[in-house]
């Protein structure tokens, strides 16, 4: 459940289980599974509810005897294990999010050499470069759940990436709670740019995509690496959350309105053809109509290629939940979120329409009937635009060139131009 960081944890656990002789499946409806492990999300209210619904459904299956053992791990059980244990006794055990050691011991899985069983298509994989976060944003429970920032040593990441490449992975999606902070705890300085350049040297890796970059103190050497390294996608996921100084200060983001605008301008100026994905948070305590209108105007001005928005929910233990009053009604939060997305839909439609007639290099994610579902370097899997290519001759994981022939708000169509690699 939840984010790509959870997905990587699940893949590592699955790899160790497979090495111990378990047959492993992800998100399966098969009835012959003996053991089920639910890796939960506890970030925001909707994600918590989704995780709880999943657990309850499986608890009923456990009570019927359809499965033999049911375990719950991850962020939700890290925070609420005692409450969950009392409410859902059908679960055999609850484990936290900070280590897999306890669930590994419960499953009698040896500490085997690191390997993963991918749940993604075999041509792309997420590479988690650190755990936890040292930021203390007012709304965020991640430091309470995952702890302080801990980087994975670079040599381990290079070895993992090489192993993934040897297995057929062609696109690496670099993730963490805060990717720009990578290395500061073990090397005394940020080393994300060096890591990206070393990943770009790995044979077989064609694309490297950067997610979850924190805006405050964005490293100049990362900008240079993104501009200079052809394998690094001209794509950046950088959650900005807001533009009003009142809101940014209340959220404890560490970067004000002027700095945020200057960063966006700098990124666009120094990295040609960059596509920016960002996230906005509306309805945070104290958000006035003026604050919100300033955000709407910023979204119109910045014309982000990709944008998501979340209505605020108070998370137990965070600064905003403990110190601020949740004074924006839920219906206002929802209305504001919908309005932002309406504005973004128009921007996305314009940006996509401008791509019609262009020739783009894309990766083939899957085949659906007679069509291929593809992505460009400007699109991350599952969250961004897909390009539907009819009557194409290519396989999953191939890179091909296509001419864009049509566009809607969030997807495009195209025709195959030339097979580049396969």
Secondary structure, DSSP 4 states (H G I P E B T S, - for coil): --SHHHHHHHHHHHHHHHHTT----SS---TT-SEEEEEE--SSHHHHHHHHHHHHHHHHHHHHTSSSEEEEEEHHHHHHHHHHHHH-TTSSEE--SS-SHHHHHHTT---PPP----SS-TTEEEEE-EES-----TT--HHHHH-S-EEPPHHHHHHHHHHHHHTT--EEEEE-S-GGGTTHHHHSS--HHHHHHHHTTSTT--EEEE----STT--HHHHHHHHH-TTEEEEEE---B---HHHHHHTT-S--HHHHHHHHHHHHHHSTT-EEEEEEEES-TT--HHHHHHHHHHHHHH--SEEEEEE----TTSHHHHHS---S-HHHHHHHHHHHHHHHHHHHHHHHHTTTT-EEEEEEEEEETTEEEEEETT--TTTS-EEEEES----TT-EEEEEEEEE-SSEEEEEEEEEEE-
